[in-house]
Amino acid sequence: MADPRYSPAFSMHSRRSVALGSGSTGHGVQHHLTMRLTGFLGIFAVGLLTLLVFCLIGKPYAEAVKVISNPFSAAILALNFTVFAWHMQVGFASIVEDYVRIRWLQLGLLLANIVYCTFAWFICMASLVKIVAAGA
């Protein structure tokens, strides 16, 4: 028997609106699109980071700190930290929601994921702020 959610006789929802509410948590395609967006931004961010690293090859520590404390370089690093912390959080959350069936374990892992990703992002950003403040 066909799924009644797709039949106009039983539902006024379009296939798109049904898909947006699908998934084990009711988030539908939100996680999928977020992963694609952060993946695309990650390609751009890693490209900029690669250029920054090539600029630092062979430079002494003091000069490297000076280059990283430049606002443009700091923005490249902040972009990388933010994009990949977000990508890591959404990716692991999708895995947990899809494959962990014990509710209390699922909630614990999702909470630990949020705490870990936020903490890792905060430590990276605090280190960057310290370098920028020391290099200024």
N, CA, C and O atoms as a printed pandas DataFrame, in Angstrom:
     atom_number atom_name residue_name chain_id  residue_number  x_coord  y_coord  z_coord
0              1         N          MET        A               1    0.843   -1.182    0.000
1              2        CA          MET        A               1    0.000    0.000    0.000
2              3         C          MET        A               1    0.887    1.243    0.000
3              4         O          MET        A               1    1.923    1.268    0.664
4              5         N          ALA        A               2    0.495    2.242   -0.721
5              6        CA          ALA        A               2    1.278    3.474   -0.836
6              7         C          ALA        A               2    1.221    4.262    0.467
7              8         O          ALA        A               2    0.277    4.138    1.247
8              9         N          ASP        A               3    2.227    5.054    0.677
9             10        CA          ASP        A               3    2.298    5.895    1.866
10            11         C          ASP        A               3    1.238    6.991    1.759
11            12         O          ASP        A               3    1.243    7.744    0.785
12            13         N          PRO        A               4    0.332    7.103    2.731
13            14        CA          PRO        A               4   -0.744    8.094    2.635
14            15         C          PRO        A               4   -0.245    9.537    2.684
15            16         O          PRO        A               4   -0.972   10.451    2.298
16            17         N          ARG        A               5    0.973    9.752    3.148
17            18        CA          ARG        A               5    1.486   11.124    3.201
18            19         C          ARG        A               5    1.684   11.698    1.803
19            20         O          ARG        A               5    1.672   12.917    1.629
20            21         N          TYR        A               6    1.865   10.837    0.805
21            22        CA          TYR        A               6    2.095   11.300   -0.557
22            23         C          TYR        A               6    0.814   11.364   -1.383
23            24         O          TYR        A               6    0.833   11.867   -2.506
24            25         N          SER        A               7   -0.268   10.877   -0.864
25            26        CA          SER        A               7   -1.517   10.837   -1.612
26            27         C          SER        A               7   -2.305   12.129   -1.372
27            28         O          SER        A               7   -2.568   12.485   -0.223
28            29         N          PRO        A               8   -2.680   12.830   -2.442
29            30        CA          PRO        A               8   -3.467   14.059   -2.270
30            31         C          PRO        A               8   -4.817   13.795   -1.620
31            32         O          PRO        A               8   -5.409   14.706   -1.042
32            33         N          ALA        A               9   -5.315   12.561   -1.704
33            34        CA          ALA        A               9   -6.606   12.255   -1.099
34            35         C          ALA        A               9   -6.533   12.285    0.424
35            36         O          ALA        A               9   -7.544   12.525    1.084
36            37         N          PHE        A              10   -5.357   12.046    0.987
37            38        CA          PHE        A              10   -5.209   11.985    2.435
38            39         C          PHE        A              10   -4.462   13.185    3.006
39            40         O          PHE        A              10   -4.531   13.433    4.209
40            41         N          SER        A              11   -3.757   13.925    2.175
41            42        CA          SER        A              11   -2.925   14.994    2.703
42            43         C          SER        A              11   -2.910   16.183    1.753
43            44         O          SER        A              11   -2.985   16.021    0.535
44            45         N          MET        A              12   -2.813   17.368    2.320
45            46        CA          MET        A              12   -2.711   18.589    1.529
46            47         C          MET        A              12   -1.252   19.013    1.365
47            48         O          MET        A              12   -0.973   20.054    0.769
48            49         N          HIS        A              13   -0.326   18.218    1.886
49            50        CA          HIS        A              13    1.095   18.560    1.846
50            51         C          HIS        A              13    1.728   18.132    0.530
51            52         O          HIS        A              13    1.369   17.103   -0.043
52            53         N          SER        A              14    2.667   18.932    0.065
53            54        CA          SER        A              14    3.424   18.557   -1.124
54            55         C          SER        A              14    4.516   17.564   -0.734
55            56         O          SER        A              14    4.801   17.381    0.450
56            57         N          ARG        A              15    5.122   16.929   -1.725
57            58        CA          ARG        A              15    6.216   15.996   -1.445
58            59         C          ARG        A              15    7.373   16.714   -0.751
59            60         O          ARG        A              15    8.022   16.136    0.121
60            61         N          ARG        A              16    7.637   17.964   -1.126
61            62        CA          ARG        A              16    8.729   18.711   -0.515
62            63         C          ARG        A              16    8.441   18.967    0.961
63            64         O          ARG        A              16    9.324   18.792    1.801
64            65         N          SER        A              17    7.222   19.376    1.286
65            66        CA          SER        A              17    6.905   19.658    2.682
66            67         C          SER        A              17    6.945   18.388    3.519
67            68         O          SER        A              17    7.298   18.435    4.697
68            69         N          VAL        A              18    6.589   17.258    2.926
69            70        CA          VAL        A              18    6.683   15.984    3.634
70            71         C          VAL        A              18    8.143   15.633    3.876
71            72         O          VAL        A              18    8.495   15.167    4.960
72            73         N          ALA        A              19    9.009   15.852    2.867
73            74        CA          ALA        A              19   10.434   15.522    3.004
74            75         C          ALA        A              19   11.110   16.397    4.036
75            76         O          ALA        A              19   12.002   15.934    4.747
76            77         N          LEU        A              20   10.700   17.665    4.134
77            78        CA          LEU        A              20   11.314   18.557    5.111
78            79         C          LEU        A              20   11.044   18.103    6.535
79            80         O          LEU        A              20   11.821   18.420    7.435
80            81         N          GLY        A              21    9.964   17.371    6.761
81            82        CA          GLY        A              21    9.650   16.887    8.098
82            83         C          GLY        A              21   10.024   15.442    8.307
83            84         O          GLY        A              21    9.684   14.865    9.340
84            85         N          SER        A              22   10.718   14.837    7.357
85            86        CA          SER        A              22   11.073   13.427    7.475
86            87         C          SER        A              22   12.339   13.257    8.295
87            88         O          SER        A              22   12.969   14.227    8.716
88            89         N          GLY        A              23   12.687   12.020    8.505
89            90        CA          GLY        A              23   13.894   11.710    9.258
90            91         C          GLY        A              23   13.557   11.273   10.665
91            92         O          GLY        A              23   12.438   11.466   11.140
92            93         N          SER        A              24   14.524   10.689   11.320
93            94        CA          SER        A              24   14.276   10.135   12.644
94            95         C          SER        A              24   14.007   11.219   13.677
95            96         O          SER        A              24   13.394   10.939   14.707
96            97         N          THR        A              25   14.448   12.445   13.431
97            98        CA          THR        A              25   14.223   13.517   14.395
98            99         C          THR        A              25   13.264   14.571   13.889
99           100         O          THR        A              25   12.994   15.544   14.592
100          101         N          GLY        A              26   12.741   14.401   12.681
101          102        CA          GLY        A              26   11.814   15.368   12.123
102          103         C          GLY        A              26   12.502   16.572   11.503
103          104         O          GLY        A              26   11.837   17.558   11.187
104          105         N          HIS        A              27   13.819   16.519   11.319
105          106        CA          HIS        A              27   14.551   17.629   10.733
106          107         C          HIS        A              27   14.610   17.533    9.219
107          108         O          HIS        A              27   14.926   18.520    8.554
108          109         N          GLY        A              28   14.318   16.385    8.669
109          110        CA          GLY        A              28   14.291   16.231    7.223
110          111         C          GLY        A              28   15.632   16.489    6.580
111          112         O          GLY        A              28   16.640   15.883    6.943
112          113         N          VAL        A              29   15.633   17.384    5.633
113          114        CA          VAL        A              29   16.836   17.632    4.849
114          115         C          VAL        A              29   17.723   18.724    5.439
115          116         O          VAL        A              29   18.742   19.072    4.843
116          117         N          GLN        A              30   17.360   19.266    6.585
117          118        CA          GLN        A              30   18.138   20.354    7.182
118          119         C          GLN        A              30   19.585   19.941    7.444
119          120         O          GLN        A              30   20.507   20.677    7.092
120          121         N          HIS        A              31   19.794   18.778    8.055
121          122        CA          HIS        A              31   21.166   18.329    8.323
122          123         C          HIS        A              31   21.916   18.074    7.024
123          124         O          HIS        A              31   23.097   18.403    6.904
124          125         N          HIS        A              32   21.230   17.492    6.061
125          126        CA          HIS        A              32   21.878   17.206    4.773
126          127         C          HIS        A              32   22.344   18.500    4.104
127          128         O          HIS        A              32   23.481   18.589    3.641
128          129         N          LEU        A              33   21.476   19.485    4.057
129          130        CA          LEU        A              33   21.848   20.749    3.420
130          131         C          LEU        A              33   22.927   21.483    4.213
131          132         O          LEU        A              33   23.797   22.124    3.623
132          133         N          THR        A              34   22.879   21.398    5.535
133          134        CA          THR        A              34   23.910   22.020    6.363
134          135         C          THR        A              34   25.262   21.373    6.118
135          136         O          THR        A              34   26.283   22.057    6.046
136          137         N          MET        A              35   25.266   20.046    5.989
137          138        CA          MET        A              35   26.525   19.357    5.697
138          139         C          MET        A              35   27.068   19.773    4.339
139          140         O          MET        A              35   28.274   19.968    4.190
140          141         N          ARG        A              36   26.194   19.911    3.346
141          142        CA          ARG        A              36   26.654   20.332    2.019
142          143         C          ARG        A              36   27.185   21.759    2.046
143          144         O          ARG        A              36   28.205   22.060    1.426
144          145         N          LEU        A              37   26.490   22.638    2.768
145          146        CA          LEU        A              37   26.920   24.031    2.870
146          147         C          LEU        A              37   28.281   24.133    3.575
147          148         O          LEU        A              37   29.181   24.819    3.089
148          149         N          THR        A              38   28.429   23.457    4.710
149          150        CA          THR        A              38   29.702   23.530    5.424
150          151         C          THR        A              38   30.809   22.832    4.649
151          152         O          THR        A              38   31.967   23.239    4.731
152          153         N          GLY        A              39   30.477   21.796    3.905
153          154        CA          GLY        A              39   31.481   21.150    3.055
154          155         C          GLY        A              39   31.978   22.090    1.969
155          156         O          GLY        A              39   33.178   22.169    1.708
156          157         N          PHE        A              40   31.047   22.805    1.333
157          158        CA          PHE        A              40   31.431   23.773    0.303
158          159         C          PHE        A              40   32.252   24.908    0.900
159          160         O          PHE        A              40   33.284   25.289    0.347
160          161         N          LEU        A              41   31.794   25.451    2.030
161          162        CA          LEU        A              41   32.553   26.509    2.694
162          163         C          LEU        A              41   33.914   26.001    3.154
163          164         O          LEU        A              41   34.895   26.745    3.160
164          165         N          GLY        A              42   33.966   24.723    3.540
165          166        CA          GLY        A              42   35.235   24.125    3.968
166          167         C          GLY        A              42   36.248   24.072    2.839
167          168         O          GLY        A              42   37.438   24.291    3.067
168          169         N          ILE        A              43   35.795   23.784    1.624
169          170        CA          ILE        A              43   36.710   23.771    0.472
170          171         C          ILE        A              43   37.302   25.162    0.274
171          172         O          ILE        A              43   38.507   25.304    0.071
172          173         N          PHE        A              44   36.462   26.176    0.333
173          174        CA          PHE        A              44   36.915   27.552    0.199
174          175         C          PHE        A              44   37.867   27.920    1.343
175          176         O          PHE        A              44   38.910   28.532    1.110
176          177         N          ALA        A              45   37.507   27.548    2.580
177          178        CA          ALA        A              45   38.321   27.894    3.746
178          179         C          ALA        A              45   39.678   27.195    3.713
179          180         O          ALA        A              45   40.696   27.801    4.048
180          181         N          VAL        A              46   39.699   25.935    3.314
181          182        CA          VAL        A              46   40.974   25.205    3.239
182          183         C          VAL        A              46   41.858   25.781    2.133
183          184         O          VAL        A              46   43.081   25.819    2.275
184          185         N          GLY        A              47   41.254   26.223    1.045
185          186        CA          GLY        A              47   42.040   26.872   -0.004
186          187         C          GLY        A              47   42.736   28.121    0.512
187          188         O          GLY        A              47   43.918   28.337    0.243
188          189         N          LEU        A              48   42.002   28.943    1.254
189          190        CA          LEU        A              48   42.603   30.140    1.839
190          191         C          LEU        A              48   43.660   29.780    2.884
191          192         O          LEU        A              48   44.705   30.423    2.977
192          193         N          LEU        A              49   43.368   28.744    3.665
193          194        CA          LEU        A              49   44.335   28.311    4.683
194          195         C          LEU        A              49   45.616   27.792    4.036
195          196         O          LEU        A              49   46.709   28.014    4.559
196          197         N          THR        A              50   45.490   27.108    2.916
197          198        CA          THR        A              50   46.665   26.608    2.197
198          199         C          THR        A              50   47.532   27.768    1.719
199          200         O          THR        A              50   48.758   27.713    1.824
200          201         N          LEU        A              51   46.907   28.807    1.200
201          202        CA          LEU        A              51   47.667   29.994    0.792
202          203         C          LEU        A              51   48.379   30.629    1.981
203          204         O          LEU        A              51   49.525   31.064    1.868
204          205         N          LEU        A              52   47.696   30.680    3.112
205          206        CA          LEU        A              52   48.304   31.242    4.325
206          207         C          LEU        A              52   49.498   30.418    4.775
207          208         O          LEU        A              52   50.534   30.975    5.141
208          209         N          VAL        A              53   49.364   29.095    4.753
209          210        CA          VAL        A              53   50.471   28.219    5.162
210          211         C          VAL        A              53   51.654   28.366    4.219
211          212         O          VAL        A              53   52.801   28.382    4.667
212          213         N          PHE        A              54   51.396   28.473    2.920
213          214        CA          PHE        A              54   52.493   28.676    1.967
214          215         C          PHE        A              54   53.223   29.989    2.225
215          216         O          PHE        A              54   54.430   30.087    2.003
216          217         N          CYS        A              55   52.491   30.997    2.695
217          218        CA          CYS        A              55   53.145   32.272    3.037
218          219         C          CYS        A              55   54.033   32.144    4.273
219          220         O          CYS        A              55   54.965   32.929    4.450
220          221         N          LEU        A              56   53.750   31.161    5.125
221          222        CA          LEU        A              56   54.498   31.010    6.381
222          223         C          LEU        A              56   55.684   30.057    6.270
223          224         O          LEU        A              56   56.470   29.950    7.212
224          225         N          ILE        A              57   55.831   29.370    5.153
225          226        CA          ILE        A              57   56.918   28.398    5.012
226          227         C          ILE        A              57   58.256   29.115    5.086
227          228         O          ILE        A              57   58.499   30.084    4.366
228          229         N          GLY        A              58   59.129   28.622    5.975
229          230        CA          GLY        A              58   60.479   29.155    6.112
230          231         C          GLY        A              58   60.587   30.425    6.928
231          232         O          GLY        A              58   61.684   30.965    7.070
232          233         N          LYS        A              59   59.495   30.917    7.465
233          234        CA          LYS        A              59   59.543   32.148    8.262
234          235         C          LYS        A              59   59.845   31.811    9.715
235          236         O          LYS        A              59   59.424   30.762   10.202
236          237         N          PRO        A              60   60.562   32.675   10.414
237          238        CA          PRO        A              60   60.783   32.450   11.847
238          239         C          PRO        A              60   59.481   32.643   12.635
239          240         O          PRO        A              60   58.507   33.198   12.125
240          241         N          TYR        A              61   59.487   32.176   13.878
241          242        CA          TYR        A              61   58.289   32.200   14.717
242          243         C          TYR        A              61   57.731   33.610   14.875
243          244         O          TYR        A              61   56.522   33.806   14.758
244          245         N          ALA        A              62   58.566   34.574   15.132
245          246        CA          ALA        A              62   58.108   35.944   15.365
246          247         C          ALA        A              62   57.402   36.503   14.124
247          248         O          ALA        A              62   56.384   37.186   14.231
248          249         N          GLU        A              63   57.947   36.208   12.975
249          250        CA          GLU        A              63   57.316   36.695   11.747
250          251         C          GLU        A              63   56.010   35.948   11.458
251          252         O          GLU        A              63   55.062   36.529   10.930
252          253         N          ALA        A              64   55.966   34.657   11.808
253          254        CA          ALA        A              64   54.736   33.888   11.625
254          255         C          ALA        A              64   53.624   34.436   12.522
255          256         O          ALA        A              64   52.474   34.536   12.093
256          257         N          VAL        A              65   53.957   34.789   13.753
257          258        CA          VAL        A              65   52.969   35.387   14.654
258          259         C          VAL        A              65   52.487   36.719   14.089
259          260         O          VAL        A              65   51.305   37.049   14.183
260          261         N          LYS        A              66   53.401   37.477   13.504
261          262        CA          LYS        A              66   53.035   38.762   12.902
262          263         C          LYS        A              66   52.075   38.562   11.732
263          264         O          LYS        A              66   51.114   39.315   11.579
264          265         N          VAL        A              67   52.336   37.544   10.903
265          266        CA          VAL        A              67   51.445   37.263    9.767
266          267         C          VAL        A              67   50.077   36.803   10.258
267          268         O          VAL        A              67   49.053   37.248    9.738
268          269         N          ILE        A              68   50.049   35.921   11.251
269          270        CA          ILE        A              68   48.771   35.404   11.766
270          271         C          ILE        A              68   47.986   36.491   12.495
271          272         O          ILE        A              68   46.755   36.458   12.504
272          273         N          SER        A              69   48.675   37.450   13.105
273          274        CA          SER        A              69   47.959   38.516   13.808
274          275         C          SER        A              69   47.366   39.552   12.858
275          276         O          SER        A              69   46.633   40.439   13.294
276          277         N          ASN        A              70   47.672   39.452   11.572
277          278        CA          ASN        A              70   47.033   40.290   10.564
278          279         C          ASN        A              70   45.535   39.958   10.559
279          280         O          ASN        A              70   45.181   38.780   10.581
280          281         N          PRO        A              71   44.649   40.955   10.530
281          282        CA          PRO        A              71   43.202   40.676   10.578
282          283         C          PRO        A              71   42.711   39.755    9.463
283          284         O          PRO        A              71   41.817   38.941    9.697
284          285         N          PHE        A              72   43.266   39.862    8.271
285          286        CA          PHE        A              72   42.838   38.986    7.176
286          287         C          PHE        A              72   43.223   37.536    7.464
287          288         O          PHE        A              72   42.424   36.625    7.246
288          289         N          SER        A              73   44.445   37.321    7.954
289          290        CA          SER        A              73   44.884   35.962    8.298
290          291         C          SER        A              73   44.079   35.392    9.457
291          292         O          SER        A              73   43.719   34.215    9.459
292          293         N          ALA        A              74   43.801   36.242   10.442
293          294        CA          ALA        A              74   42.993   35.799   11.581
294          295         C          ALA        A              74   41.582   35.443   11.137
295          296         O          ALA        A              74   40.983   34.505   11.663
296          297         N          ALA        A              75   41.049   36.183   10.175
297          298        CA          ALA        A              75   39.709   35.878    9.662
298          299         C          ALA        A              75   39.698   34.538    8.929
299          300         O          ALA        A              75   38.723   33.792    9.020
300          301         N          ILE        A              76   40.774   34.227    8.201
301          302        CA          ILE        A              76   40.872   32.928    7.523
302          303         C          ILE        A              76   40.864   31.801    8.550
303          304         O          ILE        A              76   40.157   30.807    8.384
304          305         N          LEU        A              77   41.647   31.957    9.602
305          306        CA          LEU        A              77   41.688   30.919   10.641
306          307         C          LEU        A              77   40.347   30.807   11.363
307          308         O          LEU        A              77   39.877   29.701   11.632
308          309         N          ALA        A              78   39.732   31.944   11.675
309          310        CA          ALA        A              78   38.425   31.914   12.345
310          311         C          ALA        A              78   37.372   31.253   11.470
311          312         O          ALA        A              78   36.521   30.517   11.969
312          313         N          LEU        A              79   37.423   31.510   10.167
313          314        CA          LEU        A              79   36.499   30.860    9.225
314          315         C          LEU        A              79   36.687   29.347    9.258
315          316         O          LEU        A              79   35.707   28.603    9.300
316          317         N          ASN        A              80   37.936   28.886    9.240
317          318        CA          ASN        A              80   38.207   27.446    9.298
318          319         C          ASN        A              80   37.705   26.837   10.598
319          320         O          ASN        A              80   37.049   25.795   10.581
320          321         N          PHE        A              81   38.004   27.475   11.723
321          322        CA          PHE        A              81   37.551   26.940   13.014
322          323         C          PHE        A              81   36.033   26.842   13.062
323          324         O          PHE        A              81   35.491   25.830   13.506
324          325         N          THR        A              82   35.349   27.876   12.612
325          326        CA          THR        A              82   33.889   27.911   12.686
326          327         C          THR        A              82   33.246   26.897   11.752
327          328         O          THR        A              82   32.353   26.152   12.154
328          329         N          VAL        A              83   33.702   26.871   10.507
329          330        CA          VAL        A              83   33.103   25.966    9.524
330          331         C          VAL        A              83   33.291   24.511    9.940
331          332         O          VAL        A              83   32.350   23.721    9.868
332          333         N          PHE        A              84   34.493   24.153   10.372
333          334        CA          PHE        A              84   34.727   22.745   10.670
334          335         C          PHE        A              84   34.164   22.317   12.024
335          336         O          PHE        A              84   33.844   21.142   12.200
336          337         N          ALA        A              85   34.037   23.225   12.975
337          338        CA          ALA        A              85   33.341   22.877   14.219
338          339         C          ALA        A              85   31.862   22.637   13.941
339          340         O          ALA        A              85   31.267   21.708   14.487
340          341         N          TRP        A              86   31.273   23.467   13.097
341          342        CA          TRP        A              86   29.866   23.314   12.723
342          343         C          TRP        A              86   29.668   22.023   11.929
343          344         O          TRP        A              86   28.724   21.275   12.183
344          345         N          HIS        A              87   30.550   21.765   10.978
345          346        CA          HIS        A              87   30.478   20.554   10.162
346          347         C          HIS        A              87   30.610   19.302   11.041
347          348         O          HIS        A              87   29.884   18.326   10.857
348          349         N          MET        A              88   31.538   19.346   11.986
349          350        CA          MET        A              88   31.757   18.209   12.876
350          351         C          MET        A              88   30.528   17.967   13.756
351          352         O          MET        A              88   30.132   16.820   13.962
352          353         N          GLN        A              89   29.931   19.028   14.271
353          354        CA          GLN        A              89   28.773   18.887   15.143
354          355         C          GLN        A              89   27.576   18.315   14.388
355          356         O          GLN        A              89   26.923   17.395   14.881
356          357         N          VAL        A              90   27.281   18.836   13.217
357          358        CA          VAL        A              90   26.123   18.368   12.444
358          359         C          VAL        A              90   26.356   16.948   11.936
359          360         O          VAL        A              90   25.435   16.132   11.938
360          361         N          GLY        A              91   27.570   16.650   11.505
361          362        CA          GLY        A              91   27.873   15.315   10.994
362          363         C          GLY        A              91   27.729   14.238   12.049
363          364         O          GLY        A              91   27.109   13.204   11.803
364          365         N          PHE        A              92   28.297   14.470   13.220
365          366        CA          PHE        A              92   28.192   13.460   14.275
366          367         C          PHE        A              92   26.760   13.351   14.783
367          368         O          PHE        A              92   26.306   12.261   15.132
368          369         N          ALA        A              93   26.040   14.483   14.828
369          370        CA          ALA        A              93   24.636   14.443   15.258
370          371         C          ALA        A              93   23.805   13.593   14.301
371          372         O          ALA        A              93   22.931   12.845   14.739
372          373         N          SER        A              94   24.067   13.699   13.012
373          374        CA          SER        A              94   23.344   12.889   12.029
374          375         C          SER        A              94   23.618   11.408   12.229
375          376         O          SER        A              94   22.707   10.585   12.144
376          377         N          ILE        A              95   24.876   11.067   12.495
377          378        CA          ILE        A              95   25.235    9.668   12.725
378          379         C          ILE        A              95   24.536    9.140   13.964
379          380         O          ILE        A              95   23.970    8.047   13.937
380          381         N          VAL        A              96   24.568    9.897   15.042
381          382        CA          VAL        A              96   23.928    9.459   16.290
382          383         C          VAL        A              96   22.426    9.305   16.088
383          384         O          VAL        A              96   21.852    8.300   16.507
384          385         N          GLU        A              97   21.785   10.270   15.460
385          386        CA          GLU        A              97   20.337   10.201   15.262
386          387         C          GLU        A              97   19.928    9.038   14.373
387          388         O          GLU        A              97   18.849    8.474   14.552
388          389         N          ASP        A              98   20.769    8.674   13.422
389          390        CA          ASP        A              98   20.427    7.590   12.504
390          391         C          ASP        A              98   20.705    6.203   13.077
391          392         O          ASP        A              98   19.964    5.264   12.784
392          393         N          TYR        A              99   21.733    6.052   13.871
393          394        CA          TYR        A              99   22.179    4.709   14.241
394          395         C          TYR        A              99   22.064    4.349   15.714
395          396         O          TYR        A              99   22.135    3.165   16.044
396          397         N          VAL        A             100   21.892    5.302   16.608
397          398        CA          VAL        A             100   21.754    4.984   18.028
398          399         C          VAL        A             100   20.271    4.948   18.357
399          400         O          VAL        A             100   19.570    5.948   18.194
400          401         N          ARG        A             101   19.795    3.810   18.814
401          402        CA          ARG        A             101   18.363    3.634   19.060
402          403         C          ARG        A             101   17.977    3.769   20.530
403          404         O          ARG        A             101   16.799    3.965   20.828
404          405         N          ILE        A             102   18.918    3.674   21.446
405          406        CA          ILE        A             102   18.616    3.821   22.872
406          407         C          ILE        A             102   18.498    5.315   23.163
407          408         O          ILE        A             102   19.466    6.059   23.006
408          409         N          ARG        A             103   17.318    5.750   23.583
409          410        CA          ARG        A             103   17.026    7.183   23.680
410          411         C          ARG        A             103   17.957    7.916   24.636
411          412         O          ARG        A             103   18.459    8.988   24.296
412          413         N          TRP        A             104   18.204    7.361   25.836
413          414        CA          TRP        A             104   19.055    8.066   26.799
414          415         C          TRP        A             104   20.494    8.149   26.305
415          416         O          TRP        A             104   21.181    9.139   26.560
416          417         N          LEU        A             105   20.955    7.117   25.598
417          418        CA          LEU        A             105   22.303    7.135   25.040
418          419         C          LEU        A             105   22.385    8.146   23.893
419          420         O          LEU        A             105   23.379    8.857   23.746
420          421         N          GLN        A             106   21.344    8.197   23.098
421          422        CA          GLN        A             106   21.291    9.155   21.994
422          423         C          GLN        A             106   21.351   10.587   22.532
423          424         O          GLN        A             106   22.118   11.409   22.031
424          425         N          LEU        A             107   20.554   10.878   23.537
425          426        CA          LEU        A             107   20.551   12.223   24.118
426          427         C          LEU        A             107   21.896   12.562   24.750
427          428         O          LEU        A             107   22.383   13.685   24.622
428          429         N          GLY        A             108   22.491   11.590   25.431
429          430        CA          GLY        A             108   23.802   11.815   26.049
430          431         C          GLY        A             108   24.879   12.082   25.018
431          432         O          GLY        A             108   25.706   12.976   25.195
432          433         N          LEU        A             109   24.873   11.307   23.933
433          434        CA          LEU        A             109   25.865   11.517   22.875
434          435         C          LEU        A             109   25.658   12.849   22.157
435          436         O          LEU        A             109   26.624   13.529   21.813
436          437         N          LEU        A             110   24.406   13.217   21.933
437          438        CA          LEU        A             110   24.142   14.513   21.292
438          439         C          LEU        A             110   24.581   15.672   22.181
439          440         O          LEU        A             110   25.137   16.656   21.692
440          441         N          LEU        A             111   24.335   15.559   23.473
441          442        CA          LEU        A             111   24.778   16.595   24.406
442          443         C          LEU        A             111   26.302   16.657   24.461
443          444         O          LEU        A             111   26.884   17.741   24.435
444          445         N          ALA        A             112   26.945   15.495   24.535
445          446        CA          ALA        A             112   28.411   15.459   24.549
446          447         C          ALA        A             112   28.985   16.033   23.256
447          448         O          ALA        A             112   30.012   16.712   23.281
448          449         N          ASN        A             113   28.336   15.767   22.141
449          450        CA          ASN        A             113   28.766   16.296   20.849
450          451         C          ASN        A             113   28.707   17.821   20.843
451          452         O          ASN        A             113   29.659   18.478   20.420
452          453         N          ILE        A             114   27.607   18.380   21.305
453          454        CA          ILE        A             114   27.457   19.834   21.341
454          455         C          ILE        A             114   28.499   20.455   22.266
455          456         O          ILE        A             114   29.122   21.458   21.920
456          457         N          VAL        A             115   28.686   19.857   23.444
457          458        CA          VAL        A             115   29.659   20.386   24.400
458          459         C          VAL        A             115   31.068   20.314   23.832
459          460         O          VAL        A             115   31.825   21.280   23.929
460          461         N          TYR        A             116   31.430   19.172   23.236
461          462        CA          TYR        A             116   32.780   19.008   22.701
462          463         C          TYR        A             116   33.048   19.983   21.556
463          464         O          TYR        A             116   34.087   20.643   21.537
464          465         N          CYS        A             117   32.131   20.079   20.612
465          466        CA          CYS        A             117   32.341   20.968   19.454
466          467         C          CYS        A             117   32.396   22.426   19.878
467          468         O          CYS        A             117   33.212   23.192   19.365
468          469         N          THR        A             118   31.543   22.814   20.802
469          470        CA          THR        A             118   31.563   24.187   21.300
470          471         C          THR        A             118   32.850   24.472   22.054
471          472         O          THR        A             118   33.444   25.538   21.895
472          473         N          PHE        A             119   33.282   23.523   22.875
473          474        CA          PHE        A             119   34.524   23.697   23.642
474          475         C          PHE        A             119   35.728   23.776   22.708
475          476         O          PHE        A             119   36.602   24.622   22.896
476          477         N          ALA        A             120   35.780   22.909   21.710
477          478        CA          ALA        A             120   36.904   22.923   20.760
478          479         C          ALA        A             120   36.925   24.238   19.989
479          480         O          ALA        A             120   37.991   24.822   19.796
480          481         N          TRP        A             121   35.764   24.711   19.547
481          482        CA          TRP        A             121   35.693   25.986   18.842
482          483         C          TRP        A             121   36.129   27.130   19.750
483          484         O          TRP        A             121   36.873   28.014   19.326
484          485         N          PHE        A             122   35.667   27.114   20.994
485          486        CA          PHE        A             122   36.018   28.180   21.930
486          487         C          PHE        A             122   37.520   28.215   22.198
487          488         O          PHE        A             122   38.111   29.295   22.231
488          489         N          ILE        A             123   38.148   27.058   22.390
489          490        CA          ILE        A             123   39.592   26.996   22.644
490          491         C          ILE        A             123   40.365   27.518   21.427
491          492         O          ILE        A             123   41.320   28.278   21.584
492          493         N          CYS        A             124   39.963   27.120   20.229
493          494        CA          CYS        A             124   40.628   27.604   19.006
494          495         C          CYS        A             124   40.484   29.113   18.863
495          496         O          CYS        A             124   41.453   29.803   18.548
496          497         N          MET        A             125   39.291   29.622   19.091
497          498        CA          MET        A             125   39.075   31.058   18.946
498          499         C          MET        A             125   39.806   31.839   20.038
499          500         O          MET        A             125   40.338   32.916   19.771
500          501         N          ALA        A             126   39.839   31.312   21.258
501          502        CA          ALA        A             126   40.570   31.992   22.341
502          503         C          ALA        A             126   42.065   32.025   22.037
503          504         O          ALA        A             126   42.732   33.023   22.306
504          505         N          SER        A             127   42.588   30.943   21.479
505          506        CA          SER        A             127   44.006   30.915   21.096
506          507         C          SER        A             127   44.283   31.932   19.996
507          508         O          SER        A             127   45.304   32.619   20.020
508          509         N          LEU        A             128   43.380   32.027   19.041
509          510        CA          LEU        A             128   43.546   32.988   17.960
510          511         C          LEU        A             128   43.501   34.424   18.485
511          512         O          LEU        A             128   44.300   35.265   18.074
512          513         N          VAL        A             129   42.578   34.695   19.381
513          514        CA          VAL        A             129   42.483   36.040   19.987
514          515         C          VAL        A             129   43.761   36.364   20.750
515          516         O          VAL        A             129   44.242   37.496   20.707
516          517         N          LYS        A             130   44.308   35.378   21.444
517          518        CA          LYS        A             130   45.550   35.594   22.192
518          519         C          LYS        A             130   46.711   35.911   21.245
519          520         O          LYS        A             130   47.518   36.796   21.528
520          521         N          ILE        A             131   46.795   35.196   20.131
521          522        CA          ILE        A             131   47.858   35.459   19.162
522          523         C          ILE        A             131   47.695   36.831   18.531
523          524         O          ILE        A             131   48.669   37.566   18.370
524          525         N          VAL        A             132   46.462   37.177   18.174
525          526        CA          VAL        A             132   46.204   38.483   17.555
526          527         C          VAL        A             132   46.516   39.605   18.544
527          528         O          VAL        A             132   47.100   40.621   18.164
528          529         N          ALA        A             133   46.133   39.428   19.806
529          530        CA          ALA        A             133   46.387   40.464   20.815
530          531         C          ALA        A             133   47.889   40.591   21.108
531          532         O          ALA        A             133   48.387   41.694   21.333
532          533         N          ALA        A             134   48.596   39.476   21.106
533          534        CA          ALA        A             134   50.041   39.522   21.384
534          535         C          ALA        A             134   50.822   40.082   20.200
535          536         O          ALA        A             134   51.857   40.724   20.381
536          537         N          GLY        A             135   50.328   39.841   18.995
537          538        CA          GLY        A             135   51.040   40.300   17.805
538          539         C          GLY        A             135   50.770   41.749   17.453
539          540         O          GLY        A             135   51.475   42.337   16.633
540          541         N          ALA        A             136   49.752   42.325   18.069
541          542        CA          ALA        A             136   49.388   43.707   17.726
542          543         C          ALA        A             136   50.304   44.734   18.345
543          544         O          ALA        A             136   50.115   45.933   18.141
